[in-house]
Amino acid sequence: MKKALILTACITASSIVAATPYTKSPSEVVAGAKKSDWQELDPQNILKIKLQTGPVYISLNSELAPNHVANIKALAREGFYTNLNMYRFVENFVAQGGDMSDKKIPQKGKKTIAAEFYHSTDSGLPITSVQAVDGYAPRTGFRNGFAVAQNQSGTKTWMTHCVGAFAMARSNDVNSGGTEFYITLTPQRYLDKNTTVFGQLLSGMEHVQQLKRQPVAGQAYNVIEGVSVLADVKNAPTFKRLRTDTEVFAELISARKNRAGEWFVDTPNHTDVCSVPVPVEMQEAAN
């Protein structure tokens, strides 16, 4: 009798496994997105950082850090960064650029501006929640294509230090940032709300990763050939990003929690805000 019960249990369990519905992979979810699920990005809010090995493109978040966005656009348009350097590279941490001497005086932009560690609103800002426990914030998710975190009520919202976060370096004075930016190479969430994150890398991480780690005698060190607002660049590429306020993006978050395919023997039913990269497509300008 015991053997019969065990056999019945095994048959029942195998039936359940066989009946498990097919789960789409993240790439299949994105491939199924409609045209309306994508958003064309405004070139007025994209920076082009021209490095010696190629361009890096940054999407700027004018909603959460408007003053930082306005200032770096002013600095770019006055040519502040031309022939400066990406002077600090810390493996698995950040690549930092700007004026290594800290003596150059901007003509149109500001040398320092007040911190915008988070954006405050009277009522909660809606986000597409990851719906997962996060050790750094009560709520995490996405808003307007950016990975964000919030307080419990949603009245304070800030960008998170995921891979490719674009942020302003500072000294001990919280309002000392203004010209020195950095790009995160890996998630650095402990920096959240300690510096102002005001953008996200769209394309070009391979050029950031090719930066020299240390100066080499007799060689120019990680020269920034120029920083431009993409709207000012002739024959510039265009970008579109998957909207994060759609059903397909919610499906993408779910697909990241439990990966499909026979290879996976264990699925955690969990993800975090830095493990759901927002898909971006770049279209080169026609010649």
N, C-alpha and C positions, 0 to 999 in steps of 0.2 A: 504493500500500500504506500509506503514512504517513497519508493522508487517511482510509482505512478504519479504521485504528487509533484515530485521534482521534475519529471518529464513534462507534466502539464505546465508547470511554471516556466520551463525553458521555452516551450512552444509559445506561450503567451508573450514572453519577453521578446522572442524573435519576431513575433507578429507586430509588436509595438515598434521595433526598430525598422522593420520593413515599411511601416506606415508613416515613418517620419517624413514630413514634407521637405521637398527640395529647398535648400537655402541658397540664395544668390551670393556670389562673391562680390566684394566691393567693385571690382572692374565691371562686372555684369550690371550692377546697379547703375553705375555711371554711364555705361553704354546705352542703357534704356532711357536716359533722361531726354526729355523733349526740349525743343528749342526754347520754349518759355521758361525752362528750368535754369537757363543760363543768363548771366547778366554781363552786358558789355561794360568794361571799366572805363571811367573817365580819365583821359590822358592828363588832365589837369591835376589829378591826384596820384600820379605815378612818377617816381623818380628813376632816372637812368644814371647809374654810377658806372663810369667807364674806367675799368681797370686795364692793366697792361695785357692781360690774357683774354679780355672780353667784357661784355656789359652785364651788369647786375640790375634787375628791375625790382622796384619796391612799391607796393601798394600802400598809400598813406591813409590813415584813419582820421579824417577831419571831424568826425562826430565826437569821438572820445578825447581827442587831444588837438583841438583846433589851433591853439597858439603855436604848438610845436610844428604842426604842418605848415602853417603860414610862414613861420620863421625859416624853416629849412628850404622852402620854396624861394623865399627872398634871397637866402644865401646862395642857392644854386643859380639864380638868375643874375646875381652880381659876379659870379665866377669865383666865389670864395674858396672852393675846394680844388680848383685847378692847380695841379702840380703839388698838392699836399700828399699825405701818405696814409696808407693803412698801416699804422705804426705799431700795432699791438696784435699779436696772434697767440692765443692760449689754446692749446690743443683741447678739443672736446668742451670748450667753454665759449669764447667769443672772438670775433675779429673786430678791431676798433680802428676808426679812422678820423681824420681831421687835422688840426694844427698841433703837431707834436711839440712845437715851441711854446704854444699857448700865448703867443705875442701878436698874432695877426688880428687886426681890428676890422670887423665887418663895416661895410659902407652903407648897406641897406638893411641887412638882417641885424639881429641883436646877438651880442656876445653871450648873454645869459637871459633866461626867461624863467618865470615862475613855474614850478613843477605842476604837472597834470597827472599825478599818479592814478587818479580815478575820476570818473565823470559822475557828478551828482545830479539827480533829478527828483522832482517832487513826488512822482509816482514811479513804480517799477518799470524798467525797460523790458520789453518782451525779448526773449532769446529762445533759440532752439536748444533745449537742454540735452545734455549728454545723459542725464538721469543716472548718475553714478556718484558714489561717495568720493569726495575729493579731499585730500589732506590740507589743501591750501586755501580753500574758499567754500562757503556754504553752497554755492551754485556755480556750475560751469556750463558752457555751451557755445553757441555761435550767434553772432549778430552782424549782418551786412557783410558776410564773408570772412569775418575775423574771429579767431578763438578768443573768448572772453570769460571772465569770472565776475561774480557779483556777491554782495552781501545777501542776507536771507530775504530781505524785502525787495531786492532788485533796484534799490534807489542809488546804489553806488556800483558802477560798472567799470572794469578795467581790462585791458588786453593782457593776455598771459604770455609768459616767456617760453613759447614752444620753439621748435626748430625754425630758424629764419625770422625770428622776431627782430624788429628794427626799433632800437631804443636809444635814449639819450644818456650818455655817460655824465657823471657829476662827481664833485668832491664831497666832503662831509656836509657842506651846506646844501640843503635839499633844493635850493633855487639857483645852484651854480651851473647847471647844464645849459646848453644853448647851441654849441657848434660840434661837439665831439659825439659821434654816433657809434653804435656797435650793432653787430648782427650775431645772434646766437647760433652756435654750431650744433648744440644739443639742447634739450629742454633744461631750463634753469628757473624753475618755478619759485624758488626761494627769493628771487629778485623781484617778484611781483609786488607792486605798490611801494617799491623802494627806488625805482627809476620810472621814467615815463616811457612806456611802449607806445609808439604812434605809427607803426607800419608793419608790414609783413612781406617777406621776400616772395616774389612771383616767379622769378627765373634767374639763373646764374649762380647757384650755389657752387657749381663746379669751379667757377672762377675765384670765388672766395676761398675755396679749399686749396687752390693752387698758389695762394699767397706764400711768400717766404716766411719761415718761422722766425728767423733772426736776420739782422742786417749782414750783408756780405761786403767786405772791403772792396771799394772801387766800383760797386754796382748801386744803381738807384734802388731804393728800398720801397717796394710796393707802392709805386706812384699812382695817385688818383689822377687820371688824365682829364677828368671833368665830371661834374654832376649837373644834370639838366632836368627840368620838368619835361616830361615826355611830350606834352602839347607843343613845346617849342622846338621839337626835333623834327627835321624833314625826313620823310620816308621812314617814319617810326613804325615799329610793329604795333599791332592791336592785341588786346587781351580780353578774354572773357573768363568768368569764374562761375562755378556752380553756385546758384543761389542757396543760401543756408536756411531760408524760411519756407522750404517746400517739402512735400511728402517724400520726394525722392531723396532729399538729404537726410531726412529722418530715417529712411530705409538704409541709407549708407551708414549712419551711426550704428544701426542694429547689425548690419553686416560686419562691421568692425568688432562687434562684441563676440560673435561666434563665427569663425572663419569656415567657409565651406570647403569641401574636398575630402577625398579619402585619406589624404596624408595626415590630417589632423586627428589625433586619437583623444585629445582632451580640449575642451572649449570652456573658457572661463565665464562666459556670459557677462563680460565686463570690458569696458574700455575707459580711456580718459580723454580729456579735451585735446591733449597733444598727440594722441594716436589716431586722430581722424583728420588727416590733411585734406584741405579743401581743394578739389580739382581745379586746375587752371589750364587754359589753352591759349597759346600764343600764335598769332598769324603774322608772318613777315610781310612787309609792304611789297607790293608788286613793283618790279623794276620798270 
